[in-house]
Amino acid sequence: MLDSIPKIQQLNLPWIDSPFFALLLAQSNLDEETKQQVKHFADNGYLIIDTEIPNFDRLAEQIINNLQSHYIDPGRILDAWKFNDNVKTIATAPKILSILKTLYQREPIPFQTLNFPKGTEQCTHSDAIHFHSVPAGYMCGVWVALEDIDLNNGPVHYYPGSHKLPVFDLSNFGISGSYQKHAYQHYSVYEDFIKSLISYYQLKKVDICIRKGQALIWAANLLHGGSSILDRTRSRHSQVTHYYFDNCLYYTALLSDPFLKRIYVKEVTNIATGKVVQNYYNDREYKGQEIMFWKWRKKWSEIKKLLGLLKFNG
């Protein structure tokens, strides 16, 4: 769609983040309605759509009933798509994939699902600290309502336009994320910072109330979270799918220190195909070693303990 645009204006970043975005959008061959959707997403960092999934009421009911026995963590189920085809159906819905491809001009890669029976009341955050990419910004979340969401059952909240703020990680606070004792050792520092940021800039909070079958799409760096549950007798069944886009390097900023060559590169599986996605950097396959700090730290501790026993017994 952007083939006719001069190469110098086709930067290696999402076109919605390009300094030439207005020109790129004007010269695109999108219809006017779609142009307005893309502009709204670029300006505000979110978009509400109808998923247009056939027989959605029945599908949602089946998901709710079939997942009830799987809530080991009472608040969520991670990657239910691996055993529930209906969850996968939502993650790979053609309407969702189509609009994501339009918004980012790359093929979307659904890689993680989260299913919730109730509101999360999660602190405000940006997904970029959890799911980052090179080039930056090629990631988004899609929250699909499996039942009607209102102010009483813990809606998602977001801050329109906050995606245009800088991307912050632990290095901004003088903390080396790759040396944490556990993944969330210093996460409270980040959460407190976000609260201060919102207060300082007097950002406007919006609670999103959507109908069953609708979806909220948010950009990687949009500040969002879970609002308070006013009626705790209510459920709030919903599904979040996180998406990357092709031809990127995928990593976790929270656990990485790139300038120390300690990058927590993610092994991403495309939910649509079931295949592991190759990491790329500037169109070249990324050959760097995947650093799984938290997995191998435990292994190394076990090895040292064993070596100590062998030395003692020797």
N, C-alpha and C positions, 0 to 999 in steps of 0.2 A: 504493500500500500504506500510505502514511503520511498519507493524506488526512484521516483522522479525528483526527489529532494537532493540538493547538492551534498556530496559526501561530507564536507566539512561541517554541515549542520546536523548530521546523523551521529551524534555523540554516543559513546558506549555507556548509556544509562537509560532508564525508562524515559520515553518521550514526554511523559507528563512532568518530569523533573528538568527537562531541557530548557535552557534560556531562550531557545528558539521555538518553544512549544506553541505559542499562538500562531506562528507562521506555519509550523508543521501541521497543525490542526486545520488551518484554513486551506492548505494545499492538499489535504487528504481527500479521498473519494468517499468518505463516510456521509451518510444521509444526515440531515439537520438534527433529527431527534437523537441520533447516536453521538453526534458532535456535542450536543448539549450534555449528554451523560458523561462523556469523557472530560469535558470542561469542568463539570461539577465535581468529578472525582479529583481532578488536578488541583482545583481551588480548595476543596474542603477535606480531601483525604478519605472520603467514604461515599458509598452509593447504595441505595436500597433498590432491590429488584424483585420481581416475581420469578421463582425458580422454574415454573412451568413444567414441573415433574408430573407425569401422568399418575392418576390415582393416588395423589399425595396423602389424602386422609388415611387411606388404608395402609400405605407404606409407613407413615408416622406411627400409627397404632401398633403395627407389627414391631417396629423398632423399640418402642416404649415397653411393650410386653416381653419381647425376647431378651432385652438387656437387663431386666429387673434382677435376675439372679447373678449378674456379673459385676455388680457394684461392690467389689472388695474394698476399694477406696470409695467411701460413701458419696464423695463429691463428683466423681468423674470416671469414665472408662477411656483409657488410652488405646487408640488404634483398633477399635471394634470392627473396622473394615476387614480385618484379617479373618474374622469368623462370621461376619454378618453381611450378607450381600446387599441388604437394603441400605446399610450405612455406606457401603461402597457406591451404591446407586446415587446417593446424594452427593458424595464427593466427586463423582465423575459426570454429573448432570450436564448434558449438552449446552443448555442455556448459560449455565455458570461458566463453563470452559470457554464458550464463545465470547462472552463479555469480558472475561479476563484477558483473552488473547487480544481483544480490541484495546483494552486499557493499557496493556504493557507491550504490545507488538511482538510478543514471543509466545511460544507454546507453554501453557501452564502445566505444572507438574504437581498434582495433589500428593502430599507425602505424609500427612499426619491427620488423624481424626481424634476429636475429643467429644464425648457424649455426656451430657449433664442432665440429671433429674431435677435439679433445683438451681436457683441463682447462686453464683459463686461468691459474690461480695468481694471479689478480688481487687486488690489495690491497683490504682491506675499505673499503667506501664506502657512501654512501646515494645512491640514484638521484635524490633531490630536487635535488642540486646540478647534475645534468645535465638532468633533465626536471621542471621545476616548473610550477605552475599557479596561477591565481587563479580561484576559491578554492583555497587550498593543499590538497594531499593527494589530488586527483583524478587519480592516476596509479598504476600498479602494473606489476610485471613477472611474467611467467609462463614458467617454465623447464620444458620438456618433455624427458623422457629418450627418446632414440631407441635407446638400448641400456641394459642394466642398469648402474646406477651404484653403486660401492662405495668403500670407503676407499682403495683402491689406485690408482684411475684419475682422481683429482683431482675430488672432489665439490665442489659449492657448499657454503659454510658461511654461517651466519647467527647473529645474536644475538637470541634471543627477547625481545620487549618493547622493543627498542632504538628502535622506531619512535616511541615516546612521548617520546624526547629532543627538544630543540629542533632545528629545521632550521638548519644552519650553512652559510654561504657565505663567499666571500672577504672580504666587508665586515667580517665578525667578526674578521678578522686585520689590518684597516686597509689592505686591498688593494682597489683599484678594478678589478674584473674586466673591465670594458668597455675598459680602456686597456692590456690585456696585449699584448705583441708577438706572441704566438701563443696559441692557445686553452688550452694546458696549461703556460704559463710558470710559474705559481705553484701548480700542482696538488699538488706534493710537500709544500707547507706544509699543505694540507688533509689529505693522507694521514697525515702525521706527527701532526697534531692528533687524527685519529680513533684512531690507535694509543694516544696518551696518554689519550684519553677511555675507551677500553676498559679500559686498565690501571687507571685511577683508580677507575672504578666496578666493577671486577672482573666485567665482563659475561661471561656464560657462552656459549662458542662451541659450536655444534652443526654437525657435518658431516651433510649430508642424503644418505642412501643410498636411492634409489628405483628401482623397476622400470621397464623399458621401457613406455611408454604412460602413466606417471603424470606429474603436473605439480606443481610447487611454485609457489604464488602468494605474492608478497611485496608489502607495502605500500611506498609511495614512499620513506619515511624509514627503512625497516628496514636496519640495517647488515648487509652481506653481501659475499661475495667468493669467490675460488676457492682451495681448499685445495691443499696440495702434492701433486704426482703421485708416488706411491711406486713405481709400476711404469711406467717410461717406454716400455715396449713396448706398453702398452695404449692404446686409443683411448677417447674419451668423447664420442661423438656426441650432440649435444643441440641444442635450439633455444630461444632466448629471444625472446619477443614482448613489446614494451612497449606499454602501453595508456594512453591518456588517456580522459576521459569528457566527454560533451557539455556545452555551455553553459559553457565556461571560456575563460580566456585562457591560452595555452600559451607558455612561454618557458624559456630556459636561464639559470639563476641564476648559473652559473659565469662567464658572459660579460656580466652585466647589472649596472647600477647604477640602479635605479628612481628614486631621489631625484635623480639627475642627468638624468633623462629619457632614459637610455640603456638600453633594454630590448631584448634579443635575442629578439624574438618569433619563434616557430617557425612555419614553414609546414607544417602537419600534413596528410598525406594518409591518408584512411581506407582501409586495406587492403581492407576488405570491399566498398567501393563504387568505389574508385579515384579518388574526388573529394577536392579540397582542402576542409578543414573550416574554417568561419568561426570566428574568435576572438570571444568574447563577454566582456563585463564587466558583471555585474549585469543580465543579460538584454538588454543593448544590444550591437549589433555594435561591435566594437573597430575604430576608424578610424585608430588611431595608425600612423605610418609604421614599417614593418618595418626594423629596423636590422641590416644584415648587415655587421658590422665587418670580418670577416676577408676577405670577398669583395671589398669595396670598397676596403680598404686597399691591396691589390695593384693594383687598377685605378688608384687615385689615384697610386700610385708610378709606374706606367707613364705616366700622363698628365703628371706633373711632369717625368719624364725626356724625354718628347717635347717639352714646352714649352721645356725647356732647350736641346734640339737646335735647335728652330726659332729661338730667340733668338740662339743662337750663329751659325746660318747666315744670319740676317737682317742 
